[in-house]
Amino acid sequence: MKSAIIGLILILCFGATSMAQRDLKKEELNGHTLYSVLEKGGIPGIYDPVYVDGKAAAINYYDEEPLMVVSHNGQTHAYSTWHLDHHEIVNDQIGDIYVAATW
């Protein structure tokens, strides 16, 4: 436990150092200062999601893994929140309904 805490502190320290060294884009909006850390498109969305059946999902995902689930007219799509942590959005279509699953 102690080594995990020390590791987290080191990550936070090095992360803060690398952030401080970046050239952050600064802009004013309605009297507030905004800093851009990533350029537009810095976190890619998923535009053509690939789905697996239940058997493959049981092998590749944890039983307790959180999912975002959308069902429409008997068709169901599930989005792993772990994947959404890395992409933040899945642009999808379920039947005739367009879906933007965001996290």
C-alpha positions, 0 to 999 in steps of 0.5 A: 500500500505504501509503495502504491501511494508513493508511486501515485505521488510520483506520477502526480509530481511528474505529471504536474511538471510536464503540464507546467512545461507545456505551452498551454493555449490560453483564452478568455471567455465571459470573464473566465480564463480557459486553458487548453491542454489538448488540441481539438481532436486530441482524444479520438472518438469512435465512429465505426464501433465493432461489437462482439457476441456474449461469448467473446465479451465474457473472455475480454471483459471483467464481470463487474466492468461498468457498461453504458447500455442502449436498447432500441426495438430489441437491438442492444449495444453496450459500451465499456466505460473503460474504452470510453475513458480513452475515447470519450465518445462513440458515434453509433446507430441502432436501427434508425436512431443515431446515438452518441455515447459519451463519458 
